[in-house]
Amino acid sequence: MNLLAEITYDGELSAWAYGILAGMFLIIVGGLCWCFYRALTAASKDASEQFPDDV
């Protein structure tokens, strides 16, 4: 078994590579959206409406 075989690269990703790339993109974007949603719901919990101060 030759572990140092010559690597040929044709300049394109395989279908598996595109699938993994899309999956990681969805995980990252989904995680950021979930974090933003959690932050907004935590900030608005038990919050009363804010009015401008009288000047």
N, C-alpha and C positions, 0 to 999 in steps of 0.2 A: 504494500500500500504506500503510494507516494503522496505524502502530505504537502509537498512543495511543488505541486503540479502548476503548469502555466495557466494563468487566468486570462480568459478572453472576455472582453466587455464590449457589447454591441451598442452602448449608448442609451439604452432604455431599461426601465424597471419592469420586473415581471408582474403578472397579475396578483401574485401573493404579496409582493412589495407594495403595490398600490392599495391593496386591501388593508394591510397593516398600517400604512400611512393614513388612510381614511379613518380607521378605527381609533388611532391615537389622536387624530384631529378632533373626532367626535367626543372622545373622553375629555380632552382638555377644554374644549368649548363648552361642553355640557357641565363640567365641573365649575367653570367660571360662572356660568349662568346660575347654577344651583347656589353657589356662594353669594352671588349678588342678590338673589331672591331671598336667601336666609337673612342677609344683612338688612334688607328693606323691611322684612316682616318683623325682625327684632327691633328695629328702630321705630316702627309705627305701633308697637304693642303698648296699649294703655296710654297713648299719647292724645292729649286734647288738642283742639284746633288752636293754632297760634295766630294772634292778631298783632298788627303793628302797634308799637307804643305811641301814645299821644305825645306830640311834641309841643 
